[in-house]
Amino acid sequence: MKAVLQRVSHARVTVDNEIKGEIQQGFLILLGAEEGDSEKDADVLADKISVLRIFTDENDKMNLSLSDVNGSVLVISNFTLCADCRKGRRPNFINAAKPDYAKHLYEYFCQRIKANNIENVQTGVFGADMKVELLNDGPVTIELNSKDLIK
């Protein structure tokens, strides 16, 4: 599984001009599931993201986690993270998990984030054409791949 994590001051997602998820300080997470991913991949990503210390403390050092700042999470499904652009000019999405299984992993990931004591977890609409607005704080943007985290 791949995740792009952005520290945000606020973010929201709309579908057909209707707000589906909205947060203040926290993380906007773009999440992509690949063929071969499992719940273990979702577990390691959710567990890592829940404890990452990338919010600044009183000394302006990245030293605080999401729970330390009572932050929220907005999780957006994003199969384009699984794009293979090595050949040609058009991305190949053959590595993306099939939609039904990807949706299961997406929902499981969101549940796992909640289980890690993150109270406000918002989502988009899986498979929908979504419009995402955010104010990146920093900017701080971090790429994570579960394959790099599984021991």
C-alpha positions as CSV (number, residue, x, y, z in Angstrom):
1,M,0.0,0.0,0.0
2,K,1.1,3.5,-0.7
3,A,0.2,6.6,1.1
4,V,1.0,10.3,0.6
5,L,0.6,12.1,3.9
6,Q,0.2,15.8,4.0
7,R,0.2,17.9,7.2
8,V,-2.7,20.3,6.8
9,S,-4.2,23.3,8.6
10,H,-7.5,22.2,7.0
11,A,-8.8,20.0,4.2
12,R,-12.1,18.9,2.6
13,V,-13.4,16.7,-0.1
14,T,-16.5,17.2,-2.2
15,V,-18.4,15.0,-4.6
16,D,-21.0,16.6,-6.9
17,N,-20.5,19.9,-5.0
18,E,-21.4,18.3,-1.6
19,I,-18.9,18.2,1.2
20,K,-18.3,14.5,2.1
21,G,-15.4,15.0,4.6
22,E,-13.8,18.0,6.2
23,I,-11.1,18.4,8.9
24,Q,-9.1,21.1,10.6
25,Q,-5.5,20.5,11.7
26,G,-4.3,17.0,10.9
27,F,-3.4,14.8,8.0
28,L,-4.7,14.5,4.5
29,I,-3.9,10.9,3.4
30,L,-4.0,9.8,-0.2
31,L,-4.2,6.0,-0.1
32,G,-3.5,3.5,-2.9
33,A,-3.9,-0.3,-2.7
34,E,-1.8,-2.5,-4.9
35,E,-2.2,-6.1,-6.1
36,G,-0.8,-8.3,-3.4
37,D,-1.5,-5.9,-0.5
38,S,-3.2,-7.3,2.6
39,E,-4.6,-6.1,5.8
40,K,-1.1,-6.4,7.2
41,D,-0.1,-3.6,4.8
42,A,-2.9,-1.4,6.1
43,D,-2.0,-2.2,9.7
44,V,1.6,-1.1,9.3
45,L,0.7,2.1,7.5
46,A,-2.0,3.0,9.9
47,D,0.2,2.2,12.9
48,K,3.1,4.3,11.5
49,I,1.0,7.3,10.5
50,S,-0.8,7.3,13.9
51,V,2.5,7.9,15.8
52,L,4.5,10.0,13.3
53,R,5.9,13.0,15.0
54,I,5.6,15.7,12.4
55,F,3.7,18.5,14.2
56,T,5.9,21.2,15.7
57,D,6.4,21.7,19.4
58,E,7.0,25.0,21.3
59,N,10.6,24.9,20.0
60,D,9.5,24.7,16.4
61,K,10.8,21.1,16.2
62,M,8.8,18.3,14.6
63,N,8.2,16.4,17.8
64,L,4.4,16.0,18.2
65,S,2.1,13.3,16.9
66,L,-1.4,13.5,15.6
67,S,-2.8,12.6,19.0
68,D,-0.6,15.1,20.8
69,V,-2.2,17.9,18.8
70,N,-5.7,16.3,18.8
71,G,-5.5,16.2,15.1
72,S,-7.9,14.8,12.5
73,V,-7.5,12.7,9.4
74,L,-9.1,12.8,6.0
75,V,-8.4,9.7,4.0
76,I,-8.9,9.7,0.2
77,S,-8.8,6.6,-1.9
78,N,-6.4,7.2,-4.8
79,F,-5.6,4.3,-7.2
80,T,-3.4,6.6,-9.3
81,L,-0.7,6.3,-6.6
82,C,-0.2,2.8,-8.1
83,A,0.6,4.2,-11.6
84,D,3.6,2.7,-13.5
85,C,5.1,5.4,-15.7
86,R,8.3,3.7,-16.7
87,K,7.2,3.1,-20.3
88,G,5.4,5.3,-22.8
89,R,3.5,8.4,-22.0
90,R,0.4,7.0,-20.5
91,P,0.4,5.6,-16.9
92,N,-0.3,1.9,-16.5
93,F,-2.5,1.0,-13.6
94,I,-2.2,-2.8,-13.8
95,N,-0.5,-2.8,-10.3
96,A,-3.6,-1.3,-8.6
97,A,-5.7,-3.7,-6.6
98,K,-9.1,-4.6,-8.0
99,P,-11.8,-2.1,-6.9
100,D,-13.7,-4.5,-4.5
101,Y,-10.6,-5.5,-2.7
102,A,-9.1,-2.0,-2.7
103,K,-12.3,-0.7,-1.1
104,H,-12.1,-3.3,1.6
105,L,-8.4,-2.3,2.3
106,Y,-9.4,1.4,2.3
107,E,-12.2,0.9,4.8
108,Y,-10.0,-1.4,6.9
109,F,-7.2,1.2,7.0
110,C,-9.7,3.9,8.1
111,Q,-10.9,1.6,10.9
112,R,-7.4,0.9,12.0
113,I,-6.6,4.6,12.2
114,K,-9.6,5.0,14.4
115,A,-8.5,2.1,16.5
116,N,-5.2,4.0,17.1
117,N,-7.1,6.6,19.2
118,I,-7.6,9.1,16.4
119,E,-11.2,10.3,17.1
120,N,-12.0,12.3,13.9
121,V,-11.4,10.2,10.8
122,Q,-13.2,11.5,7.7
123,T,-13.3,9.9,4.2
124,G,-14.1,10.7,0.7
125,V,-16.3,8.4,-1.5
126,F,-14.5,5.4,-2.8
127,G,-14.3,5.4,-6.6
128,A,-16.0,8.8,-7.0
129,D,-14.8,11.8,-8.9
130,M,-13.7,13.8,-5.9
131,K,-12.5,17.4,-5.5
132,V,-9.9,17.8,-2.7
133,E,-9.0,21.1,-1.2
134,L,-6.3,21.6,1.4
135,L,-3.9,24.0,3.0
136,N,-0.6,22.1,3.4
137,D,1.1,23.2,6.6
138,G,4.8,23.6,6.1
139,P,4.6,22.3,3.5
140,V,5.1,18.8,5.0
141,T,4.4,15.9,2.6
142,I,5.6,12.4,3.2
143,E,5.5,9.3,1.0
144,L,5.0,5.9,2.7
145,N,5.0,2.4,1.3
146,S,4.0,-0.5,3.5
147,K,6.6,-2.7,1.7
148,D,9.3,-0.5,3.3
149,L,7.8,-0.9,6.8
150,I,7.0,-4.6,6.9
151,K,9.8,-6.5,8.6
